[in-house]
């Protein structure tokens, strides 16, 4: 089981780079198309789709990791999930905010599919990007 968990941990960490890069590209494209009111090109729509897809894959891997993680199980068993800041980030805040981010980006993409231009304010992408950057456990990811 630890081999599977370690593989998922490495995959989740590596895939996060792709998610971050696609989020930045999507944010820049949304801001550009919102500001210029230019119609969305088919390739831009594909970038938006792949960003959403990468978020969903990252979330599903994270969900499996959350269930299998000995660290998360230990946090919940010890009762320190809400009393310790680092434990709360891993056990509650990170999963909840990433779930919220997946919902927001899915809604934003659905709205973008229905319009020729970026009618939805790119603010939703900016908030999404900021939430993701803020809720990443950087100290553990970069360790």
Secondary structure per residue as TSV (DSSP state, phi and psi in degrees):
chain	resnum	aa	ss	phi	psi
A	1	X	-	360.0	-36.9
A	2	X	H	-67.3	-30.2
A	3	X	H	-65.5	-42.8
A	4	X	H	-64.0	-45.9
A	5	X	H	-62.5	-43.7
A	6	X	H	-62.9	-39.9
A	7	X	H	-62.1	-46.9
A	8	X	H	-62.2	-38.4
A	9	X	H	-63.0	-44.7
A	10	X	H	-66.1	-41.5
A	11	X	H	-63.9	-45.3
A	12	X	H	-61.5	-41.4
A	13	X	H	-68.8	-43.0
A	14	X	H	-69.8	-41.6
A	15	X	H	-64.2	-28.4
A	16	X	H	-59.8	-34.3
A	17	X	H	-61.9	-43.6
A	18	X	H	-62.5	-43.5
A	19	X	H	-61.3	-44.7
A	20	X	H	-63.8	-43.5
A	21	X	H	-64.1	-47.2
A	22	X	H	-63.6	-35.4
A	23	X	H	-64.7	-42.8
A	24	X	H	-64.8	-44.7
A	25	X	H	-61.5	-44.3
A	26	X	H	-63.4	-42.5
A	27	X	H	-61.3	-47.4
A	28	X	H	-62.9	-42.3
A	29	X	H	-65.0	-41.0
A	30	X	H	-65.4	-42.9
A	31	X	H	-64.7	-44.4
A	32	X	H	-60.1	-49.5
A	33	X	H	-70.8	-29.4
A	34	X	H	-69.3	-43.0
A	35	X	H	-70.9	-39.7
A	36	X	H	-90.3	-13.6
A	37	X	-	59.7	23.1
A	38	X	-	-75.2	148.4
A	39	X	-	-67.3	151.3
A	40	X	-	-75.5	127.4
A	41	X	-	-79.2	156.4
A	42	X	H	-58.0	-37.6
A	43	X	H	-67.7	-35.3
A	44	X	H	-66.7	-40.1
A	45	X	H	-61.6	-36.4
A	46	X	H	-65.1	-41.1
A	47	X	H	-61.0	-44.5
A	48	X	H	-59.6	-44.8
A	49	X	H	-61.7	-45.4
A	50	X	H	-67.2	-30.3
A	51	X	H	-64.6	-46.6
A	52	X	H	-62.7	-43.8
A	53	X	H	-61.0	-43.1
A	54	X	H	-64.4	-37.4
A	55	X	H	-62.1	-44.5
A	56	X	H	-65.0	-42.4
A	57	X	H	-63.7	-44.5
A	58	X	H	-60.4	-42.7
A	59	X	H	-66.2	-42.7
A	60	X	H	-64.3	-42.3
A	61	X	H	-62.8	-43.4
A	62	X	H	-61.8	-37.5
A	63	X	H	-65.4	-43.5
A	64	X	H	-63.3	-42.2
A	65	X	H	-62.1	-40.6
A	66	X	H	-59.7	-40.8
A	67	X	H	-70.6	-38.8
A	68	X	H	-88.0	-15.5
A	69	X	-	-65.8	122.0
A	70	X	H	-67.6	-30.5
A	71	X	H	-66.2	-44.8
A	72	X	H	-66.0	-42.0
A	73	X	H	-60.5	-42.0
A	74	X	H	-66.1	-37.7
A	75	X	H	-62.4	-46.4
A	76	X	H	-69.3	-37.6
A	77	X	H	-68.9	-32.9
A	78	X	H	-78.7	-17.0
A	79	X	T	80.7	12.8
A	80	X	-	-99.4	14.8
A	81	X	T	-60.7	-32.8
A	82	X	T	-107.4	-15.6
A	83	X	T	-89.5	-24.6
A	84	X	S	-106.6	128.4
A	85	X	H	-59.8	-46.3
A	86	X	H	-65.8	-40.7
A	87	X	H	-67.2	-40.1
A	88	X	H	-63.5	-39.4
A	89	X	I	-60.4	-47.2
A	90	X	I	-71.2	-41.9
A	91	X	I	-87.4	-27.0
A	92	X	I	-126.0	-58.4
A	93	X	I	-67.1	-48.6
A	94	X	H	-59.8	-51.5
A	95	X	H	-62.8	-40.4
A	96	X	H	-66.6	-43.3
A	97	X	H	-72.6	-33.6
A	98	X	H	-69.8	-35.5
A	99	X	H	-62.9	-43.1
A	100	X	H	-62.0	-42.2
A	101	X	H	-62.4	-40.9
A	102	X	H	-63.7	-42.1
A	103	X	H	-63.5	-47.2
A	104	X	H	-62.5	-43.8
A	105	X	H	-70.5	-31.1
A	106	X	H	-67.4	-43.5
A	107	X	H	-63.6	-45.8
A	108	X	H	-60.8	-42.0
A	109	X	H	-66.0	-39.8
A	110	X	H	-62.1	-40.3
A	111	X	H	-68.5	-37.0
A	112	X	H	-68.3	-31.6
A	113	X	H	-63.0	-33.5
A	114	X	T	-85.4	-5.9
A	115	X	-	-122.1	155.7
A	116	X	S	-81.2	-30.1
A	117	X	S	-120.7	175.3
A	118	X	-	-80.9	91.9
A	119	X	-	-83.8	-26.2
A	120	X	S	-81.5	131.8
A	121	X	-	-60.5	136.6
A	122	X	T	-66.7	-2.8
A	123	X	H	-56.7	-35.7
A	124	X	H	-63.2	-37.7
A	125	X	H	-69.5	-38.4
A	126	X	H	-63.2	-45.7
A	127	X	H	-61.7	-43.2
A	128	X	H	-59.8	-46.6
A	129	X	H	-63.8	-43.2
A	130	X	H	-65.0	-41.0
A	131	X	H	-61.7	-44.4
A	132	X	H	-64.0	-45.9
A	133	X	H	-64.5	-38.0
A	134	X	H	-71.5	-38.3
A	135	X	H	-89.5	3.1
A	136	X	S	-76.5	130.1
A	137	X	-	-75.6	77.9
A	138	X	H	-56.1	-40.8
A	139	X	H	-63.4	-34.0
A	140	X	H	-85.1	-34.3
A	141	X	H	-67.7	-42.3
A	142	X	-	-86.2	-4.7
A	143	X	-	-75.3	360.0
